[in-house]
Amino acid sequence: MKLYGSPTSPYVRKARVLIHEKNMPVEFVVEDPWIDDSPIILKNPLSKVPVLEIGADSYMFESQLVVHYLDHVDGKSFTPRDPAGYWQSQWWQALGQGIIDAGIARILEMRRPEDKQMPEKIVREEKRIARAIDLAEKTIKENSEFLLGNRFGLADIAMGVAMQYTDFRYPHDWRSRAPKLAKWLGGVAARPSFEETLPPGFVKPE
Ligand SMILES: N[C@@H](CCC(=O)N[C@@H](CS)C(=O)NCC(=O)O)C(=O)O
């Protein structure tokens, strides 16, 4: 299998962390979806990464589907099997995806020429992120190494990537408001799968 994407994309990084954790033989191929006539278009008409090549001219796209596929393809799923745990994992993954979506929307707005930017759009995305962090802090258990039970899983990957993307593109002091989340992130971020997939230029917060 081949995973196409960019080294800074948090959507792609979720798949990369999972591939690392599972030690899967998946080649990472850097391809830019933003350029005109990007080769990504031939694999994903939506021209977005990640794209996972699963066979000859056969591709998966949308990070949640790509991660779901990688999670199940080898029969060694990182998702809890009990129904409550399964849906809690989906819940955390949706929250993480939402934080990433808001972080991306914010940075794209900030990259527009200054006179074309909509400050209210930037504030709206920042408020989304703040509320999501508050809910995560309310939900996470005290001193928990992992978000669900005693096993690292897809919930940790989605939220870990989302919070590090926040640190990367929207660095601000969220930790003093969310100490339990901050402590959990410190543990997850120290895993080799996270260390070795950090976006180039990432500055570790003090
Ligand atoms: N919902 C998609 C979002 C993927 C996405 O927007 N990826 C960005 C890279 S961070 C991209 O390829 N953007 C290219 C574009 O929007 O043209 C997913 O979860 O995979």
The ligand as an ORCA input file, in Angstrom:
! r2SCAN-3c Opt
* xyz 0 1
  N     -12.163     15.906      5.239
  C     -10.901     15.619      4.630
  C     -10.049     16.875      4.606
  C      -8.719     16.634      3.884
  C      -8.025     17.957      3.540
  O      -8.640     19.034      3.485
  N      -6.706     17.864      3.308
  C      -5.965     19.037      2.916
  C      -4.520     18.928      3.383
  S      -4.343     19.383      5.053
  C      -5.962     19.125      1.415
  O      -5.663     18.154      0.764
  N      -6.312     20.292      0.876
  C      -6.276     20.536     -0.524
  C      -7.410     21.408     -0.977
  O      -8.285     21.756     -0.139
  O      -7.431     21.743     -2.162
  C     -10.199     14.480      5.377
  O     -10.492     14.285      6.563
  O      -9.393     13.766      4.751
*
